[in-house]
Amino acid sequence: MNCDWNTKWREIGIFSDVFVPPVANDSGSAIGTAIDAQLYFTGDAKIEWDVYSGLPFRIDSPVAIGRYDVRDASYGEMAHMLSSGLILGWVSGMYEIGPRALGNRSILAAPIDDSTRVRLNEIKEREQFRPIAPVCLEADAARWFGCDHESPYMLFTYRANTDALAAVTHVNGTARLQTVNPSTNAHLYDLLVAFKARTGYGVLCNTSLNFNGKGFINNLTDLDTYTVDRELDGFVVEGRAYLLRSSERYRAYRKDGGRRDR
């Protein structure tokens, strides 16, 4: 999971290719064991697998009546919320195997202001020197980060080509990039396209949706608790937005006529 070290292996020039599996935990051990067994019995080590192979999200109980404004939200409206400064939990499909949040159990935010990085680290209860990773349209990765190929697992570092993405640019000018195209994550891709249409940047902050030391949040009860305790502005589950009425940022967004550009 050391992106700087992974990048050095790629850049050293002695390998034709460097693949770092994103499942550096027990799920990776299970996949490795299966590969070893298949190689032993068949002579073939190639398997097909998908990083989004966790469990589906569970709506295990309703949220408290009156706590949220709840409605279906288009990608355009979600992009408007994010560009207006809201920080949202994001749930889509089955959760990621491995420790990296890759857009199915994520916290998303606009990448422009460094104050967003500060707030995200406060939400995550992390030290302020910790960087926040960008998720970027694959087609725009070369322009903003000098990456001319896919990097779907957030396991290599690249150098930012602009000062405009302060929330996702580390103090040394690098970024731990995840690229997205329609095949790797269609829903996140559509959101990035909508955010680009509004801001000019097909880039968002992406950090993991989890309690400290625990796996991804995967039920509505825990997500509700996390949102209130960590002061998110709301969350989106499969396109349905739950916007926290007590959030000052959401109240400002609503007052400003936030739904007009859905």
WOHU-V392254 format. One record per residue. N is the residue number from 1. OMEGA is omega in radians with two decimals (none if undefined). D_FIRST is the distance of its C-alpha to the first C-alpha in whole Angstrom. Layout:
N/OMEGA/D_FIRST ; N/OMEGA/D_FIRST
This chain:
1/3.12/0 ; 2/-3.03/4 ; 3/3.12/6 ; 4/-3.14/9 ; 5/3.08/9 ; 6/-3.12/8 ; 7/3.11/11 ; 8/3.10/13 ; 9/-3.13/13 ; 10/-3.04/14 ; 11/-3.04/17 ; 12/2.98/18 ; 13/-3.11/20 ; 14/3.11/21 ; 15/3.08/19 ; 16/3.12/21 ; 17/3.07/17 ; 18/3.07/14 ; 19/3.09/12 ; 20/-3.12/8 ; 21/-3.09/9 ; 22/-3.04/8 ; 23/-3.12/9 ; 24/3.11/7 ; 25/-3.06/10 ; 26/3.11/14 ; 27/3.06/14 ; 28/3.10/12 ; 29/3.13/15 ; 30/3.12/18 ; 31/3.12/17 ; 32/3.10/17 ; 33/3.11/20 ; 34/3.11/22 ; 35/-3.14/21 ; 36/3.14/22 ; 37/3.14/25 ; 38/3.10/26 ; 39/-3.11/26 ; 40/-3.03/28 ; 41/-3.04/30 ; 42/-3.06/31 ; 43/-3.10/29 ; 44/-3.11/27 ; 45/-3.08/23 ; 46/3.05/23 ; 47/3.04/22 ; 48/3.10/22 ; 49/-3.05/19 ; 50/-3.11/18 ; 51/3.12/15 ; 52/-3.07/18 ; 53/3.08/19 ; 54/-3.10/19 ; 55/3.03/23 ; 56/3.13/25 ; 57/-3.10/26 ; 58/2.97/29 ; 59/-2.97/31 ; 60/3.11/32 ; 61/3.13/35 ; 62/3.05/36 ; 63/-3.12/35 ; 64/-3.14/38 ; 65/3.09/41 ; 66/-3.11/41 ; 67/-3.06/38 ; 68/2.76/36 ; 69/-3.03/38 ; 70/3.12/37 ; 71/2.98/37 ; 72/-3.09/36 ; 73/3.07/34 ; 74/3.06/34 ; 75/3.12/31 ; 76/3.12/33 ; 77/3.11/34 ; 78/3.08/30 ; 79/3.10/30 ; 80/3.10/33 ; 81/-3.09/31 ; 82/-3.13/28 ; 83/3.09/30 ; 84/3.05/32 ; 85/3.09/30 ; 86/3.03/29 ; 87/-2.96/26 ; 88/2.87/25 ; 89/-3.04/23 ; 90/-3.13/23 ; 91/-3.13/23 ; 92/3.04/24 ; 93/3.13/24 ; 94/-3.05/22 ; 95/-3.10/18 ; 96/2.89/15 ; 97/-3.00/14 ; 98/-3.01/10 ; 99/-3.11/9 ; 100/2.96/9 ; 101/-3.05/13 ; 102/2.99/14 ; 103/3.02/17 ; 104/3.01/19 ; 105/-2.98/18 ; 106/2.84/18 ; 107/-3.06/20 ; 108/3.12/21 ; 109/3.07/23 ; 110/-3.02/25 ; 111/-2.89/23 ; 112/-2.95/26 ; 113/3.11/26 ; 114/3.10/24 ; 115/3.08/26 ; 116/3.07/24 ; 117/3.14/21 ; 118/-3.12/23 ; 119/3.12/24 ; 120/3.10/21 ; 121/3.03/19 ; 122/3.09/23 ; 123/-3.11/22 ; 124/-3.08/19 ; 125/-3.13/20 ; 126/3.07/18 ; 127/-3.06/18 ; 128/3.08/20 ; 129/-3.10/18 ; 130/3.14/15 ; 131/3.01/14 ; 132/-3.04/15 ; 133/3.02/13 ; 134/2.87/16 ; 135/-2.93/17 ; 136/2.96/19 ; 137/-3.11/22 ; 138/-3.11/21 ; 139/-3.13/25 ; 140/-3.01/24 ; 141/3.14/21 ; 142/-3.11/23 ; 143/-3.02/25 ; 144/-3.02/23 ; 145/3.11/20 ; 146/-3.12/21 ; 147/-3.07/19 ; 148/-3.14/21 ; 149/-3.14/19 ; 150/3.08/17 ; 151/-2.90/14 ; 152/-2.98/14 ; 153/3.07/10 ; 154/-3.05/9 ; 155/3.08/6 ; 156/3.09/9 ; 157/3.10/11 ; 158/-3.09/15 ; 159/3.14/18 ; 160/-3.13/20 ; 161/-3.08/24 ; 162/3.03/25 ; 163/-3.00/26 ; 164/-3.07/27 ; 165/-2.98/23 ; 166/-3.06/23 ; 167/-3.08/21 ; 168/3.11/18 ; 169/-3.11/18 ; 170/-3.09/17 ; 171/3.12/19 ; 172/3.07/19 ; 173/-3.11/19 ; 174/3.11/16 ; 175/3.12/14 ; 176/-2.83/11 ; 177/2.86/13 ; 178/3.06/13 ; 179/-3.09/17 ; 180/2.97/19 ; 181/-3.07/22 ; 182/-3.12/25 ; 183/-3.05/24 ; 184/3.12/20 ; 185/-2.98/21 ; 186/-3.08/25 ; 187/3.11/25 ; 188/3.08/23 ; 189/-3.12/24 ; 190/3.10/27 ; 191/3.11/26 ; 192/3.09/25 ; 193/3.12/28 ; 194/3.12/30 ; 195/3.09/28 ; 196/3.13/29 ; 197/-3.12/33 ; 198/-2.98/33 ; 199/-3.03/31 ; 200/-3.11/31 ; 201/3.03/27 ; 202/-3.03/25 ; 203/3.01/22 ; 204/2.90/21 ; 205/3.12/19 ; 206/3.05/16 ; 207/-2.93/15 ; 208/3.12/14 ; 209/-3.09/18 ; 210/2.94/18 ; 211/-3.11/19 ; 212/3.07/17 ; 213/-3.13/16 ; 214/3.14/17 ; 215/-3.10/16 ; 216/3.04/17 ; 217/-3.03/21 ; 218/3.00/23 ; 219/-3.01/26 ; 220/3.13/29 ; 221/-3.14/30 ; 222/-3.12/26 ; 223/3.06/26 ; 224/3.14/29 ; 225/-3.12/29 ; 226/-3.10/25 ; 227/-3.12/27 ; 228/-3.07/30 ; 229/-3.08/29 ; 230/3.05/26 ; 231/2.86/28 ; 232/3.10/27 ; 233/3.12/30 ; 234/3.11/29 ; 235/3.14/27 ; 236/3.10/28 ; 237/3.11/28 ; 238/3.06/29 ; 239/3.11/30 ; 240/-3.04/32 ; 241/3.02/32 ; 242/-3.01/33 ; 243/-2.96/33 ; 244/-3.06/34 ; 245/-3.13/37 ; 246/-3.12/37 ; 247/3.11/34 ; 248/-3.13/36 ; 249/3.11/34 ; 250/3.11/35 ; 251/3.10/39 ; 252/3.10/39 ; 253/-3.13/37 ; 254/3.12/40 ; 255/-3.11/43 ; 256/-3.13/42 ; 257/-2.98/42 ; 258/-3.06/39 ; 259/-2.98/40 ; 260/-3.06/42 ; 261/-3.06/39 ; 262/none/38
